[in-house]
Amino acid sequence: MSLPTWLNLKIKSPQYGYKPTSRLIPASVPSKLNLSYTQHSECPNNLCPPADQNVAAIVFGDGSNSRLYPLTKRRSESALPIAGNYRLIDAVVSNCINSNIKKIYALTQFNSASLNSHLSRAYSSARIGNEALVDVIAACQGPEGKGWFQGTADAIRRCLWVLEEYPIVDFLVLPGYHLYKMDFQELLKVHCNNRADITVAVLSTRRDKDIELSTFQVNSNNQVISFKDNPEMRVANLDVSQDKFIGMDIYVVNKDAMIKLLTEYHPMANDFRREVVPGAISLGMNVYAHKFSGYWEDMRSVEAYYQANMESIKNTNKAYSLYDKDSPLYTLPRHLPPTQITDAAITDSVIGDGCFLNRCKIRGTVVGMRTRVGDGAIIEDSVIMGSDTYQNSRAEEDMHIPIGIGEGSEIRKAIIDKNVRIGKNVKILNKENVQECNNEANGYIITGGIVVILKGAIIPDGSIL
């Protein structure tokens, strides 16, 4: 694909503003140095948005009350690897690109080093017109705010001085840790046609999954007439009738309405969903709902994360498609060599770039980049995140257990975080079907029956988990 690009890395800070860190590269540089996506065709025409576009996206890198620990011990939710080559944030940014959104602000705070690095390296060099596609606004303390962001509403309020620089009419507010594909232009069209102050995206059907929930009651014109927040409850136990729909935490908000809500009506509100949206409804503002019927996964638990990876393997309409030419998934190109497979049996799996798979058996598994699997190893129904670096032969000689999965090891229904060293003849099978276990001191936990090996953990030869 080809994009007009300049390598001009910028990270915005409410205290210090723009900070250029790289030199400029002419526009003739091929875009493969900047973005990578699942298709190898030319860049879709919709990457060049209309000149009169007047919306900017605000993407949050992390949420509150995450149940993804220990996967989020050293990274934010949005930085979690997904489907071998990607991170969760890529799905949200790609939705924006594919929907002709030409300005994205990423607000980051919790464990944000990995996320900031990924966003800056993957997207900040992509430009549409004279503007950078993605600006990272890292949380910091300033004269008017001595603490960190206290929630989504507080974060937007404290960054309004930055967000107001761009000439827009509406803000598109998005969590960065959901997996879905949505044409935001349809959402914006509904918002415009209704002359709404706020438009909320809702699921058109009920779901039997354990997620944090909010329900919106709408009338025959899809105008929201009431809101109820239902944290920590299951959809199956909710009264989701024909006029009540589950919120997706996706909003289009008129710029003037946003400023009034955050600075005049609710100047002390911290959470956008729980405080600002209900406040707008109670004030009689025009709040409408847009019904969404596609695939959507709220990545708020280890079980949901595991299941989303498993579904990425399936070639069905119900799963998230990695191979949609009309809605490609972008990410940072790593320029890794192709995966090397030596007499291995691999079925129903997704394999990332740059792996070494030697005489092993892999079934129903997502294998991340730079994964090394030894002879005779068996991996089934698992998520292997891979490694951040390669080890040279001398390092492997010096290290008793190298990064990767050792010879003769068996792994079933597990999540293996990055840079893990699993020795020879290790059994990660959870034969006792333990549902919950915290053994972080020894490098693993079990949640929902899924064994999670912590990032960088060392599992000695012959261990049985």
Disulfide bonds with the S-S distance in Angstrom:
none
